[in-house]
Amino acid sequence: MLLKKYRALIVLAIAVSVIYGRGHILQINKLGFDSYEPITIASDFDAAATYYPRAKAVFEGDLLVGDFNVAEYVASPAWMSIISPIIMGNFAKLFGSMKMGMVVSDFVFPAGIFLLFYWFISLLTKRKLVALVAACFFIFGPGLPFWQFTDNIIPPIFSFPFDHIDWPKLTMPFYLLAAIFTYLAFTGKRNLMIGLAGIFAGALFFTDLYEWVTFYTGLGFLLAGFILTRAYKDAKIIGSIIAIGLAVSIGYWMNFWDLTHLPQYQDLVTRVGVERSHGLRFFTWGIYARVAVISALLSWLWRKRDTQTTAYLLAFILPIFVTLNLQVITGVVPQPDHWARPLLPFLYGALAVIALAVHERYLKRISMRWWIVSGVLLLMLLFSVEGYYLVKVGERGQTHDAFKGAEVTRAQHLMPKHGAASYRWMKDNFKKGTVVGVISPVTNLDLQLYTNTKLFLPYGLNTIAPNEEIWQRFFYLAHLYNVPEHKLKGLLTEDSEMGLYLFHNMFYSEELNSYFQAGNSQEVPPEVFEEKIVRYRDMDINNPPFKLDYVYFGPNEKALGAEDPVIQNPKLRKIYEDKEIQIYQL
């Protein structure tokens, strides 16, 4: 009986699972499971550079993932999401490998998020069909409410983000559960719901900064509204959720205390990328306008029918006016272009409620089923347009993350040919924690993915090493590889790859609205390079300033103008060699 009642939901959840996992099926069929790599630098840079290696660190035995690049900082506090790598790493352990864990997770997590979002919308609207359609649009194109129409309306329309670690694949379940149990708590007023709402609200501290700030701002709006309207019982419920959440978050604040008391904390902040200003943000007026219109329609069409649901949705939609302007109070805010993300589930909820109200008020003569069928057809049409467009893009030699057809992206999911044998050899022969020195950003990122080594030259977003230490490590390798000064200058001041690798967003503009505008640069300013080249012109290449066990030399290093390091240091002992690659032991 239960299966029959939710037959459509189950079928759609299975469809979501297959659609999100289809890329793996196609790629494995073409490449074979042993050759297939689900995450590579070419297929998903952010995942390959940061999120996948963090989960891999847990899979390999770490309990808390702090600095997983540098041997000297293995006991550091966590710098990014605490719980996401723990979830992904342990999920992979269930299936025996990171590869298998990643493949299975793309079948499981998007379908789970689809079911949770269906539950969320069905609570708000009390309509299963409305919830089904809203969940379908949300799971494939959560950013549709913010889609920018241009002169030529072209894809990507759908973003397929729910296979991306760690946001939103690993964080969205916690966010939706916090939203669901909070709604159930103050509409049903059950102690169990209050407790669960508090637990999941507290868990948000361990998942994503933007989500917990937005959610607690929404809880604050609800609390203030209930107090002002003298709804003290409801205010007590929200106060209890906040209190429980803060109690759950104690571990987060302990880690945050340790992190902020590091001498180099401000270096870490600048590498993440921030805007510094006390000005109001008017640049995002388009977001404000959409939120204002949706809020007004929600209040007009739904308030008299369901005051609680209206108050709830408004409380979690309106925080965007606060979060996008936090810099007015704090003077500094990290990557503010991320603040719209937590708004999406509630914005979809408001749009679903508005659509239902419009139908019942003005379009009741037209069957609800007709509207549902129209929505499904529209979804299929947009899918078809998107698929056709992206196949054409693939035929032109371009790729897109959304549609991962085997013919389009096959080469993106293979280990680099020139390095594959050496990476496997290192994984089989080096102890965990062995430090390898290499000057190429690409090789360093590959080492994170395919070996169990530490990096002498870390990725700036993954390490808590001070900026000056990163410079020192870089110039030591530059001398060891005998990279000419003019080549170094070009690498750092004319090409964004090296600046991005070493310092991530440190050289982005920090002016208000810079993260919403094109033209930001990750190249190192020439005057900074000149100052550093003078400071580190004389270094003893026979005595590395930090732990270094082995040095790697291959095609990526040659492409940067590097020479075989044994020329500068004849004491290096060759322990591995193939046609293109040499590995030396100090």
ABEGO torsion letter per residue (X at the ends): XAAAAAAAAAAAAAAAAAAAAAAAAAAAAAAEAAABBABBAAABAAAAAAAAAAAAAAAAGBABBBBAABAAAAABBBABBAAAAAAAAAAAAAAGBAAAAAAAAAAAAAAAAAAAAAAAAAAAAGBAAAAAAAAAAAAABAAAAABBBBABBBOBABAGAAABOAOAAAAAAAAAAAAAAAAAAAAAGBAAAAAAAAAAAAAAAAABAAAAAAAAAAAAAAAAAAAAAGBAAAAAAAAAAAAAAAAAAAAAAAAAAAAAABAAAAAAAAAAEBBBBABBBAAAAAAAAAAAAAAAAAAAAAAAABAAAAAAAAAAAAAAAAAAAAAAAAGBBBGAAAAAAAAAAAAAAAAAAAAAAAAAAAAAABBAAAAAAAAAAAAAAAAAAAAAAAAAAAAAGBBBAABBBAAAAAAAABBBAAAAAAAAAAAAABBBGBBBBBABAAAAAAAAAABABBBABBBAAABABBAAAAAAAAAAAAAAAGBBAAAAAAAAAABAAAAAAAAEAAABBABBGAAABBGBBABBBAAAAAAAAAAAABBBAABBABBBABBBBBAAAAAAGBBBAAAABAABBBABBBAABBBBBX
